[in-house]
Amino acid sequence: MVHLDETAKRLFGKPLEALGNAERRVLHKAKTRQPVSEDLNVTFEAQQSFGDQLADSIARIGGSWTFIISFLLFLAVWAFANTVLLTRDAFDPYPFIFLNLVLSMVAAIQAPIIMMSQNRQATRDRLDASKDYEVNLRSEIELISLHNKVDTILIAEIAKLQNEVARLHARLDRAGEAEPETSASET
């Protein structure tokens, strides 16, 4: 836990206790090398009740072109049947009061069902956004970790190069000191 607290301070500038649940969870998973991402579709669908699934199906059908076209065809058949085919014995003569009542009932039932489905979709979107945040945070932590590793390697390489340069300078200095003695003895 102490190691996680030091990592939290280094990465986020805050102690572990000051971080939110998502940050703590991601930090712990990063340290234990566990994946953060998961298939939310499976999780979300497993939590849905029969009513939720039914509402989603109704909203999916009610918001499709197939439904709109078939409903327009139904309205055209209703109007044709009650004005042309059944001129004397029309069960809903023009101005189609019964049809208006049926349409109002369908709209009254369909609207709350679609709203329930939209609310669930908003909940799912928030869950997706939360998981996206966790995955992005994990990626940032891994990038910071990689930068630190690369920086450590570069510092070690620079130190080696500086030692090598210092050794070469010392060797050149020794060679430079030995050179005037040989040239003085030759003259």
N, C-alpha and C positions, 0 to 999 in steps of 0.2 A: 504494500500500500504506500510505503514511503517513496518507492521508486515511481509509482504512478503520480504521486503528489509533485515530485520534482519535475516529471515530464509535463504535467499540467501547467506548472508555473513557467516552464521553458516555452511551451507551445502557445498557451493561451494568456500567459501573464497573470494567471489567477491560481489560487490553490484549488485542489480537487473538490473541496466542499462547496466552493463558489460556482462550480460548473453546473449546468443543467443536466437532467437525466440523460438526454441524447448524447451530450458531449462525454459524460462519464462512461456510458455504455460503449461508445465508439472507441474511446481511449483504452478501455479494458480489452475490447475485442482486437484492437491493433496490437496491444502488448502480447496477447495470447495467440496472435496470428489466426484469428477466426474471421470468416467472412461476415460482412455487415449486410450485404444484399440478400434478398430473398424474393420469391415469387409471391407478390401480394395478392394476385388474382386467386390463388389457391386458398390463402388465409381468409380473404374477404368472403369468398363464396362459401367457405365452410361455416362461416358465422351467420349466413342468411337463413331466415326462417322460410317456411313455405309461402307465407303472405308476402314477404319481401321478393321472393323469386317470381310470384304471380304478378305483383305490381310492376316489376321490371319487364316482364314479358308483355303485359298490357301496354306499358309505355313504349316498348320497342315496336309493337305492332301499330299502335295508335299514331306513332310518329313516322310511319313509313309511307312511301308513295303507293304501295299496294293497297293500304287501307284507304288512303285518300281517293284513289281512282275507283276502288270497289264501292266506296260510300257514295261517290258521285253517281255511279251507275245505279245504285240502289235508289237514290233520290229521283233519278230520271225515270226509272221503272215505276216508282210510286206515283209520280206526277202523271205519267202516261196512262197508267192503269186507272187512276181516279178521274181523269179528264176525258180520255178517248174510249177506252175499253168498257168501262163501267159508267157510262153517261147517266143512266137512270138509277142504278143501284150502287153508286159509289159509296164505299164505306168511309171515305174521308174526302168529301168534295172540296173544290177550290174554296177557300184559301188554305186548305190542308192544316186545319187546327190540330188534328190528332198527330200528324207528322211533326208539327212544331213542338208538341208535348213530348214526343219520343226523343227528338233531338235535344230538348232541354234536359231530359233525364240522363241521356248519354253524356252530355257535357258536364252535368252535375256530378256524375260518378267518375268520369274520366279525369277531370281536372285534379281532384285530390290524389288520385292514384299516380298521376304523372308527377305531382309535387312530391309525393313520398319517394318516388324513384329518383327525382332530382336531388332531394335531401341526402339520400344514400350515396348518390354519385358525388355530391360535395364532400361527404364524409370520406369517401374513398379517395378523392383528390387530395384532401388534407393528409391522409395516411401516405399517399404516394409522395407528396411534397416532403413529409417528415422523413421518409426513407431516402429520398433523393438527397436531402440535407445530410443525413448520416453517411451516405456513400461519398458525397463530396467532401465531408469532413474527414473521413477515413483517407481519401485520396490526398488531401492536404497534409495530413499527418505523415503519410508514407513519403510524400515529396519532401517534406521538411527533414524526415529521417534520412532520406537518400542524399539530400544536400549536405547534411551534417557528416555523413559517411564520406562523401566526395571531398568535402572540405578537410576532413581529418587526413585522408589519403594525400591530398594536395599539400597540406602543411608538412606531412612526413617527407614527401618527395622534395619539397623546397628545402627542408632542413638537410636532407641528404646532399642536395645540389650545393647548398652553402658550405657544407663540410668538405665536399669535393673541391669546390672553388678555393676554399681556405687552404686545403692541402696542396693544391696546385700552386697557389701563391707562395706558400712556404717553400715548395720545391724550387720555384723560379727564383725566389730570394736567395736560397742556398746556392743555386747554380750561378746566380749573378754575383754573389760574393766570391765564389771560387774562380770565376773567370778573370778578374783583374790580376790575381796572383799569378796565373799562368802567363798572361801577357806581359807582366813585369819581369818575370824570370827569362822570357825569351829575348828581351832587349838587352 
